[in-house]
Amino acid sequence: MSNTVKIMAILAARPDRAAELKALLTSLLTHSRQEPGNLRWDIWQDQGDPNRLVLDELYTDKAAAAAHRETAHFKDYVAQISNLAERTAVVLDPLEVG
């Protein structure tokens, strides 16, 4: 079974803050993708609600996901996100099926 860790964060922009939210997330993209152990770091926009964005992250293992949370760019994100959006994040392990 894989040791990968997926993180999904659903972000609903606060009124009149969608542009700032998108700018913050876009600023994280290159840094996050360059982290050792990062396999995926993508931003998705809800087709039914353009003010709702989803972060789709995949790391090689728990240590890589933990290292991500210690980076300066992640700490900057945490410092700003509650002013820009309501955030729901889930950390997921793969489920072996079959």
C-alpha positions as CSV (number, residue, x, y, z in Angstrom):
1,M,0.0,0.0,0.0
2,S,1.1,3.5,-0.8
3,N,2.4,5.9,2.0
4,T,1.2,9.0,0.1
5,V,-0.7,11.7,1.9
6,K,-3.4,13.8,0.1
7,I,-4.6,17.1,1.4
8,M,-7.7,18.7,0.1
9,A,-8.6,22.2,1.2
10,I,-11.9,23.8,0.3
11,L,-11.8,27.5,0.4
12,A,-14.9,29.7,0.2
13,A,-13.8,33.3,-0.4
14,R,-15.2,35.9,2.0
15,P,-17.3,38.7,0.3
16,D,-15.1,40.8,-2.0
17,R,-12.0,38.8,-1.2
18,A,-11.9,36.3,-4.1
19,A,-9.3,38.1,-6.1
20,E,-7.0,38.3,-3.0
21,L,-7.6,34.6,-2.3
22,K,-6.6,33.7,-5.8
23,A,-3.5,35.8,-5.7
24,L,-2.4,34.2,-2.4
25,L,-2.9,30.7,-3.7
26,T,-1.2,31.5,-7.0
27,S,1.8,32.9,-5.0
28,L,2.2,29.5,-3.3
29,L,2.1,27.3,-6.4
30,T,5.7,27.4,-7.4
31,H,7.1,27.2,-3.9
32,S,4.9,24.3,-3.0
33,R,5.5,22.3,-6.1
34,Q,9.3,22.6,-5.6
35,E,9.2,21.1,-2.1
36,P,11.0,17.7,-1.7
37,G,8.3,15.1,-1.5
38,N,5.6,17.1,-3.3
39,L,3.9,15.1,-6.0
40,R,1.0,17.5,-6.8
41,W,-0.1,20.9,-5.8
42,D,-3.0,22.2,-7.9
43,I,-5.7,24.9,-7.5
44,W,-9.2,24.1,-8.8
45,Q,-12.2,26.4,-9.1
46,D,-15.8,25.3,-8.6
47,Q,-17.8,25.4,-11.8
48,G,-20.9,26.3,-9.9
49,D,-19.4,28.9,-7.6
50,P,-16.3,30.8,-8.8
51,N,-15.7,32.0,-5.3
52,R,-15.0,28.5,-4.1
53,L,-11.5,27.1,-4.7
54,V,-10.0,23.7,-3.9
55,L,-6.4,22.9,-3.2
56,D,-5.4,19.4,-4.2
57,E,-2.1,18.4,-2.7
58,L,-0.2,15.1,-2.8
59,Y,2.9,14.2,-0.8
60,T,5.1,11.1,-0.9
61,D,4.6,10.5,2.8
62,K,3.6,12.0,6.2
63,A,7.1,13.5,6.7
64,A,6.8,15.4,3.4
65,A,3.4,16.7,4.3
66,A,4.7,17.8,7.8
67,A,7.7,19.5,6.2
68,H,5.3,21.5,4.0
69,R,3.5,22.8,7.1
70,E,6.9,24.1,8.3
71,T,7.7,26.2,5.3
72,A,7.7,30.0,5.3
73,H,5.1,30.1,2.4
74,F,2.7,27.8,4.3
75,K,3.0,29.8,7.5
76,D,2.3,33.0,5.5
77,Y,-0.8,31.3,4.0
78,V,-2.0,30.3,7.5
79,A,-1.5,33.9,8.7
80,Q,-3.7,35.2,5.9
81,I,-6.3,32.6,5.0
82,S,-8.9,33.2,7.7
83,N,-9.3,36.8,6.6
84,L,-9.8,35.7,3.0
85,A,-11.8,32.6,3.1
86,E,-13.7,30.0,5.2
87,R,-11.4,26.9,5.1
88,T,-12.2,23.2,5.4
89,A,-9.1,21.0,5.1
90,V,-8.9,17.2,5.2
91,V,-5.7,15.1,5.3
92,L,-6.3,11.7,3.6
93,D,-4.5,8.4,3.5
94,P,-5.0,6.0,0.5
95,L,-7.6,3.3,1.0
96,E,-6.6,-0.1,-0.3
97,V,-9.4,-1.6,-2.4
98,G,-9.7,-4.8,-4.2
